[in-house]
Amino acid sequence: MPEFTPDDLIRVLRESAGEDEDVDLEGDILDVTFDDLGYDSLALLNTVVHIQRHLGVTLPDDFVGQEMTPRALVETVNVHLARTVSEKA
């Protein structure tokens, strides 16, 4: 089964929302909120839309409005990815 990793998230963040020069995405960021990483709700929305398009998953509508960390996003994407894969099987 495919898995969405923190490295995948970093790549998507850079592609869809850019990277703040004051933030090192290669550091220990999994439990830092996106807000503290310099990503506002619009940047996070762009990231989520990118993930949904490329992985074929659907995430909850209110997902972006929550204060979230990269770890929470990766875990949520993987739950929905597993569900999508099992539905197609």
CYANA upper distance limits for C-alpha pairs under 8 A (distance plus 0.5 A):
  1 MET  CA     82 ALA  CA      7.75
  1 MET  CA     85 VAL  CA      7.96
  2 PRO  CA     81 LEU  CA      8.17
  2 PRO  CA     82 ALA  CA      8.41
  3 GLU  CA     78 ASN  CA      6.62
  3 GLU  CA     81 LEU  CA      8.04
  4 PHE  CA      8 ASP  CA      6.59
  4 PHE  CA      9 LEU  CA      7.91
  4 PHE  CA     74 VAL  CA      6.84
  4 PHE  CA     77 VAL  CA      7.33
  4 PHE  CA     78 ASN  CA      6.41
  5 THR  CA      9 LEU  CA      6.91
  5 THR  CA     74 VAL  CA      6.92
  6 PRO  CA     10 ILE  CA      6.76
  6 PRO  CA     30 LEU  CA      8.21
  6 PRO  CA     70 PRO  CA      7.81
  6 PRO  CA     71 ARG  CA      7.96
  6 PRO  CA     74 VAL  CA      6.96
  7 ASP  CA     11 ARG  CA      6.77
  8 ASP  CA     12 VAL  CA      6.71
  9 LEU  CA     13 LEU  CA      6.50
  9 LEU  CA     70 PRO  CA      8.08
  9 LEU  CA     74 VAL  CA      7.64
 10 ILE  CA     14 ARG  CA      6.74
 10 ILE  CA     25 LEU  CA      7.23
 11 ARG  CA     15 GLU  CA      6.73
 12 VAL  CA     16 SER  CA      6.35
 12 VAL  CA     17 ALA  CA      8.32
 12 VAL  CA     47 THR  CA      6.89
 12 VAL  CA     50 HIS  CA      7.74
 12 VAL  CA     51 ILE  CA      7.87
 13 LEU  CA     17 ALA  CA      5.74
 13 LEU  CA     18 GLY  CA      6.70
 13 LEU  CA     19 GLU  CA      7.76
 13 LEU  CA     47 THR  CA      6.41
 14 ARG  CA     18 GLY  CA      4.85
 14 ARG  CA     19 GLU  CA      6.09
 16 SER  CA     43 ALA  CA      7.96
 16 SER  CA     46 ASN  CA      6.44
 16 SER  CA     47 THR  CA      6.05
 16 SER  CA     50 HIS  CA      7.37
 17 ALA  CA     39 TYR  CA      8.19
 17 ALA  CA     43 ALA  CA      5.57
 17 ALA  CA     44 LEU  CA      7.93
 17 ALA  CA     46 ASN  CA      7.05
 17 ALA  CA     47 THR  CA      6.99
 19 GLU  CA     23 VAL  CA      7.84
 19 GLU  CA     25 LEU  CA      8.46
 20 ASP  CA     37 LEU  CA      8.24
 20 ASP  CA     38 GLY  CA      6.83
 23 VAL  CA     37 LEU  CA      6.69
 23 VAL  CA     38 GLY  CA      8.00
 25 LEU  CA     29 ILE  CA      7.05
 29 ILE  CA     70 PRO  CA      7.51
 30 LEU  CA     69 THR  CA      6.76
 30 LEU  CA     70 PRO  CA      5.39
 30 LEU  CA     71 ARG  CA      5.28
 31 ASP  CA     69 THR  CA      5.90
 31 ASP  CA     70 PRO  CA      7.02
 31 ASP  CA     71 ARG  CA      6.59
 32 VAL  CA     36 ASP  CA      6.96
 32 VAL  CA     37 LEU  CA      7.40
 32 VAL  CA     69 THR  CA      6.01
 32 VAL  CA     70 PRO  CA      7.65
 33 THR  CA     37 LEU  CA      6.91
 33 THR  CA     67 GLU  CA      7.25
 33 THR  CA     68 MET  CA      5.95
 33 THR  CA     69 THR  CA      4.84
 33 THR  CA     70 PRO  CA      7.62
 34 PHE  CA     38 GLY  CA      6.86
 34 PHE  CA     39 TYR  CA      5.69
 34 PHE  CA     40 ASP  CA      7.60
 34 PHE  CA     44 LEU  CA      8.19
 34 PHE  CA     67 GLU  CA      8.11
 34 PHE  CA     68 MET  CA      6.79
 34 PHE  CA     69 THR  CA      6.22
 34 PHE  CA     70 PRO  CA      7.49
 35 ASP  CA     39 TYR  CA      5.63
 35 ASP  CA     40 ASP  CA      6.19
 35 ASP  CA     67 GLU  CA      8.31
 39 TYR  CA     43 ALA  CA      6.03
 39 TYR  CA     44 LEU  CA      6.85
 40 ASP  CA     44 LEU  CA      6.77
 41 SER  CA     45 LEU  CA      6.46
 41 SER  CA     64 VAL  CA      7.08
 41 SER  CA     65 GLY  CA      7.45
 42 LEU  CA     46 ASN  CA      6.72
 43 ALA  CA     47 THR  CA      6.75
 44 LEU  CA     48 VAL  CA      6.63
 44 LEU  CA     64 VAL  CA      7.01
 45 LEU  CA     49 VAL  CA      6.59
 45 LEU  CA     64 VAL  CA      6.51
 46 ASN  CA     50 HIS  CA      6.62
 47 THR  CA     51 ILE  CA      6.75
 48 VAL  CA     52 GLN  CA      6.61
 48 VAL  CA     59 LEU  CA      8.47
 48 VAL  CA     64 VAL  CA      8.14
 49 VAL  CA     53 ARG  CA      6.64
 50 HIS  CA     54 HIS  CA      6.67
 51 ILE  CA     55 LEU  CA      6.33
 51 ILE  CA     56 GLY  CA      8.31
 51 ILE  CA     57 VAL  CA      8.13
 52 GLN  CA     56 GLY  CA      5.79
 52 GLN  CA     57 VAL  CA      5.38
 52 GLN  CA     58 THR  CA      6.34
 52 GLN  CA     59 LEU  CA      7.73
 53 ARG  CA     57 VAL  CA      7.77
 55 LEU  CA     81 LEU  CA      7.93
 56 GLY  CA     81 LEU  CA      8.43
 56 GLY  CA     84 THR  CA      8.30
 57 VAL  CA     77 VAL  CA      8.18
 57 VAL  CA     80 HIS  CA      6.73
 57 VAL  CA     81 LEU  CA      6.38
 57 VAL  CA     84 THR  CA      6.88
 58 THR  CA     80 HIS  CA      7.52
 59 LEU  CA     63 PHE  CA      7.29
 59 LEU  CA     77 VAL  CA      7.87
 59 LEU  CA     80 HIS  CA      7.45
 62 ASP  CA     66 GLN  CA      7.58
 68 MET  CA     72 ALA  CA      6.72
 68 MET  CA     73 LEU  CA      7.43
 69 THR  CA     73 LEU  CA      6.87
 70 PRO  CA     74 VAL  CA      6.61
 71 ARG  CA     75 GLU  CA      6.62
 72 ALA  CA     76 THR  CA      6.53
 73 LEU  CA     77 VAL  CA      6.55
 74 VAL  CA     78 ASN  CA      6.68
 75 GLU  CA     79 VAL  CA      6.79
 76 THR  CA     80 HIS  CA      6.84
 77 VAL  CA     81 LEU  CA      6.38
 78 ASN  CA     82 ALA  CA      6.51
 79 VAL  CA     83 ARG  CA      6.80
 80 HIS  CA     84 THR  CA      6.56
 81 LEU  CA     85 VAL  CA      6.65
 82 ALA  CA     86 SER  CA      6.63
 83 ARG  CA     87 GLU  CA      6.64
 84 THR  CA     88 LYS  CA      6.86
 85 VAL  CA     89 ALA  CA      6.87
